[in-house]
Amino acid sequence: MIQRKTYDTRVKYLVMKGLLPDLYRKQIHKSLISKWKRESPEKYTGYELNDNIEELYELMKKISGDQRLIRTIRAFYRINKMLKDIIGTGNDYIKRIKEFKFQIVETIQRCKKTIGIKRGIKLFGITPSTYRIWAMESYFRCGQSLAKLCSSAYPQQLTVKEVHKIHRILSNPDYSHWPIISVAYYGMREGILKAHPNTWYKYARLMKLKRKKFRKPKKDYDDGLRAKVPDEKWHADITEFKTADGRTSYIYLVMDNFSRYITSWRIADKVCARVRIETFEETIINAGIKPNQKEKTELIVDGGTENNNKSVETLLEKYPVDKLVALKDILKSNSMIEALNKQIKYNYLYPRNIHDQEELVKVMRKVVVPDYNDKRPHGRLFGLTPVEAYGRKTVNFKKIREKMIEAHHKRISYNQTHACLGCPFGCKQN
């Protein structure tokens, strides 16, 4: 049995109006077309909804004949399609769209004759100033530069030699346990490279340098205690460390709040008051605190028995030192020295295969304490080492600024006279 075809009502209406495309006219029998022409439109309920179909048809005919209008529609479609390809899923729109800035600039430039640059920028959801920056970077793009920018057009970027210095020092195993900000200040102090720490982070990211780090998940803490001068506040704590032979050692530490300086340390097999007292005595003697001194020092400790016992109380009564138990006598925690414990273990001790307690003592004495106290610049101290801050040395920001400006001018001068090889903008290599 042959099944009869059915047709959409709109096809019949197009036949009545004489607007049926030839493609459909060839597929429909002439008798049906003749029948539909003789029918009254009122036969179909809701026929009035099609009153504007003739107007729409004429509009489509005009659009098909206007090549400029077709190009405009295609341009909008191209931008819309590209946005969908870029954004995909997720809420971090700005970060995701920035990764395709050169493609975005190219698309807007291709569509500027039809929809204009302003409309293209608006469609992408960026500001005119952002587009201008991206367009400049796209125009002066250079494959010879790490930053992908022409050194003559952007002379403020680091020179090739400076980039090599950053790569060499960040790849040096001797500084692998230092944060980049400490390496940056060290490079500035030693005259290796005068550049802002943010510049170091930027180029480390461009070079995709992966520095091995031993870190616990970060936690958000409130602002802790802050001293205004050395020996105003001390922190004391004990942390455990297990060596390769399976033995647990206890590291006793006392540090100065203002300078982050390790004032004394010990390593023992157990937690006891005797070793704790030794560290307190050493800190008091090194600080030069006298029994009749007017200025008092606060010693922040935890609630352990090694800190809170008669022997410790007897010792501290002789000196102007007030012992305060964190989260009991004061609302603040002992987080500063807890952070030091983490740094020592994860930056210095865990990367090494320390066999026994004897080796642990040796590493602490010859590596950890000298490196942390005397050599490594501290970001919180604006590039000073803890021993320098403890000795009340100050940072000459004016001198640092002058050196940075001088290096900036030298960098511009070098980049303007040493263009990259094969520059497409006609820059000459000197």
URWOBEL-V843170 format. One line per field, one symbol per residue. ss: DSSP state (H for helix, E for strand, L for the rest). psi: psi as a letter, one per 20 degrees, with the letter a starting at -180 (. if undefined). burial: 1 if it has 9 or more other C-alpha atoms within 8 Angstrom, else 0. Layout:
ss=???
psi=???
burial=???
//
This chain:
ss=LLLLLLLLHHHHHHHHHLLLLHHHHLLLLHHHHHHHHHLLHHHLLLHHHHLLHHHHHHHHHHHHHLHHHHHHHHHHHHHHHHHHHHHLLLLLHHHHHHLLHHHHHHHHHHHLLLLLHHHHHHHHLLLHHHHHHHHHHHHLELLLLLLLELLLLLLLLLLHHHHHHHHHHHLLHHHLLLLHHHHHHHHHHLLLLLLLHHHHHHHHHHLLLLLLLLLLLLLLLLLLLLLLLLLLEEEEEEEEEELLLLLEEEEEEEEELLLLLEEEEEEELLLLHHHHHHHHHHHHHHHLLLLLLLLLEEEEELLLLLLLLHHHHHHHHLLLEEEEEELLLELLLLHHHHHHHHHHHHHHHLLLLLLLHHHHHHHHHHHHHHHHHHHLLLHHHLLLLHHHHHLLLLLLHHHHHHHHHHHHHHHHHHHHHELLLLLLLLLLEL
psi=pppqqqqqhhgghhghikjpqhghhhipqhhgghghhiqphihppjhihjhjhgghghghggghinhghghgghggggggggghhggcqrimgghhhhikhhhgggghhhjhigiqhghgghhikrqhhghgghgghggkppiiqhjkqphhhmiirqrghhghgggghhiphhjhiqqhhghghghggjjgpnqqhhhggghhghilpoppqnqrpqqpqrpaqpqhrqkhpqpprpqqpprhjjppqpopqpqpggikpohqqqprirprhghghghgggggghikpqhjpgpqppoprajqhhhnrhggggghhiqmpoppppjfhqiqrlhghhhgggggghhgghiqnpgahghggggggiffggggghgoqphijkiqqhhghhjkqrpnhggggghggghgghgggghhimrqpkpijjppp.
burial=0000000000111111001100001000000010010000000000100000010010000010000001110011001100100110000000011001110010110011011110011110010000100110110111001001111100111010011011101110001111011111111100001110100110110100100000000000000100100111111110001011001111111111111111111111000010111011011100001000100111111100011110011011001111111100010001011100111111111100011110111111101111111101111011111111110000000000001100110011111111110010001000
//
